[in-house]
């Protein structure tokens, strides 16, 4: 996992701790995560509430844009490597399009949740719960940052092919 998020950080400038916090919030690291079903007559599963899927919970339209723009026709939302590449790409585009610094974890998460158009329109302002969620993501990035600082030397050695245990 570390090698993949570090590659995404190097490629897109997306902080490792933010990528991991987004995955935890969106899918809780479940590669097959998907939204709840809408139900007919309150009992019969009918269709999903959105097309979000996988680690990143990317919706079809945005995932397709990522695949086109990065020329990765074989990318899969169930692949951790492809998911963190997507998240890095998304954070980078949010920084470019919306002028949100990559280390502004609160605003980056809101843009991730609402989409670029929703963020520009301010749709999040009507969703009171979203500030709390974004604050939790920001707090989680701080936790991951502390953990990474403690483990980074061992993780870096492991990526280079030497495992200390």
C-alpha positions as CSV (number, residue, x, y, z in Angstrom):
1,X,0.0,0.0,0.0
2,X,2.8,2.4,0.9
3,X,4.6,2.1,-2.4
4,X,1.3,2.9,-4.3
5,X,0.4,6.0,-2.2
6,X,4.0,7.3,-2.4
7,X,4.0,6.9,-6.2
8,X,0.7,8.9,-6.3
9,X,2.2,11.5,-4.0
10,X,5.3,11.8,-6.2
11,X,3.2,11.9,-9.4
12,X,0.4,14.3,-8.3
13,X,1.7,16.0,-5.2
14,X,-1.2,14.6,-3.2
15,X,-0.2,14.0,0.5
16,X,-0.1,10.4,1.6
17,X,-2.1,11.1,4.7
18,X,-4.9,12.8,2.7
19,X,-5.2,10.0,0.3
20,X,-5.5,7.5,3.1
21,X,-8.0,9.6,5.0
22,X,-10.2,9.9,1.9
23,X,-10.1,6.1,1.4
24,X,-11.0,5.5,5.0
25,X,-13.9,7.9,4.9
26,X,-15.2,6.9,1.5
27,X,-14.9,3.1,1.6
28,X,-13.3,2.2,5.0
29,X,-10.7,0.4,2.9
30,X,-13.3,-2.0,1.4
31,X,-12.4,-2.6,-2.2
32,X,-16.0,-3.6,-3.1
33,X,-17.7,-0.7,-1.3
34,X,-20.8,0.6,-3.0
35,X,-23.7,2.9,-1.9
36,X,-26.9,1.5,-0.5
37,X,-29.8,0.4,-2.7
38,X,-32.9,2.4,-3.3
39,X,-35.8,0.1,-2.6
40,X,-39.2,-0.4,-4.2
41,X,-42.0,-0.6,-1.7
42,X,-39.4,-0.1,1.0
43,X,-38.1,-3.7,0.7
44,X,-37.1,-4.7,-2.8
45,X,-33.6,-3.6,-3.8
46,X,-34.0,-1.6,-7.0
47,X,-30.9,0.4,-7.9
48,X,-27.9,2.0,-6.2
49,X,-28.1,5.6,-4.9
50,X,-25.1,6.5,-7.1
51,X,-22.5,4.8,-9.3
52,X,-19.7,5.2,-6.7
53,X,-17.6,2.1,-6.3
54,X,-14.4,0.7,-4.9
55,X,-11.8,2.2,-2.6
56,X,-12.1,5.7,-3.9
57,X,-15.9,5.7,-4.3
58,X,-15.4,7.4,-7.7
59,X,-18.5,7.8,-9.7
60,X,-18.6,6.5,-13.3
61,X,-18.4,9.8,-15.0
62,X,-15.4,11.1,-13.0
63,X,-13.6,7.7,-13.2
64,X,-14.1,7.7,-17.0
65,X,-12.6,11.2,-17.2
66,X,-9.6,10.0,-15.1
67,X,-9.1,7.0,-17.4
68,X,-9.2,9.2,-20.5
69,X,-7.0,12.0,-19.2
70,X,-4.3,9.6,-17.8
71,X,-4.6,7.2,-20.7
72,X,-5.1,4.2,-18.4
73,X,-7.9,2.1,-20.1
74,X,-7.2,-0.9,-17.9
75,X,-7.5,1.1,-14.6
76,X,-10.0,-0.5,-12.1
77,X,-11.8,1.0,-9.1
78,X,-11.2,-2.2,-7.1
79,X,-7.4,-1.8,-7.5
80,X,-5.8,0.0,-4.6
81,X,-3.0,1.3,-6.9
82,X,-5.4,2.7,-9.5
83,X,-7.6,4.1,-6.7
84,X,-4.8,6.1,-5.1
85,X,-3.7,7.2,-8.5
86,X,-7.3,8.5,-9.1
87,X,-7.3,10.2,-5.7
88,X,-4.0,11.9,-6.4
89,X,-5.2,13.0,-9.8
90,X,-8.4,14.4,-8.3
91,X,-6.6,16.3,-5.5
92,X,-4.2,17.7,-8.1
93,X,-7.1,18.8,-10.4
94,X,-9.0,20.3,-7.4
95,X,-5.8,22.3,-6.7
96,X,-5.6,23.5,-10.3
97,X,-9.3,24.1,-11.0
98,X,-10.5,25.4,-7.6
99,X,-7.2,26.8,-6.3
100,X,-7.4,24.7,-3.2
101,X,-4.0,24.0,-1.7
102,X,-3.2,20.3,-1.6
103,X,-2.6,20.5,2.1
104,X,-6.0,22.1,2.8
105,X,-7.4,18.8,3.8
106,X,-10.8,20.2,4.8
107,X,-11.5,21.9,1.5
108,X,-9.9,19.1,-0.5
109,X,-12.3,16.6,1.1
110,X,-15.4,18.9,0.5
111,X,-14.3,19.2,-3.2
112,X,-13.9,15.4,-3.4
113,X,-17.3,14.8,-1.9
114,X,-19.2,17.4,-3.9
115,X,-17.3,17.3,-7.2
116,X,-15.7,20.3,-8.9
117,X,-19.0,21.7,-10.1
118,X,-20.7,21.3,-6.8
119,X,-17.8,22.9,-5.0
120,X,-17.9,25.9,-7.4
121,X,-21.7,26.2,-6.9
122,X,-21.3,26.0,-3.2
123,X,-23.7,23.0,-2.8
124,X,-21.8,22.0,0.4
125,X,-23.1,25.2,2.1
126,X,-26.6,23.6,2.3
127,X,-25.2,20.4,3.8
128,X,-24.5,21.1,7.4
129,X,-23.3,17.5,8.1
130,X,-20.5,17.9,5.5
131,X,-18.5,20.3,7.6
132,X,-18.4,17.7,10.4
133,X,-17.3,15.0,8.0
134,X,-14.6,17.2,6.5
135,X,-13.4,18.0,10.0
136,X,-13.1,14.3,10.8
137,X,-11.1,13.7,7.6
138,X,-8.8,16.6,8.5
139,X,-8.4,15.1,12.0
140,X,-7.7,11.7,10.5
141,X,-5.0,13.1,8.2
142,X,-3.2,14.5,11.3
143,X,-3.3,11.0,12.9
144,X,-2.0,9.4,9.8
145,X,0.7,12.1,9.5
146,X,2.0,11.3,13.0
147,X,1.9,7.5,12.3
148,X,3.7,7.9,9.0
149,X,6.5,10.0,10.7
150,X,7.1,7.1,13.1
151,X,7.0,4.3,10.5
152,X,8.4,6.1,7.5
153,X,12.0,4.9,7.8
154,X,10.9,1.2,8.0
155,X,8.3,1.7,5.2
156,X,10.9,3.3,3.0
157,X,13.3,0.4,3.6
158,X,10.5,-2.1,2.8
159,X,9.7,-0.4,-0.5
160,X,13.4,-0.6,-1.4
161,X,13.3,-4.4,-0.8
162,X,14.6,-4.7,2.7
163,X,12.2,-5.6,5.5
164,X,13.5,-5.1,9.0
165,X,11.4,-7.9,10.7
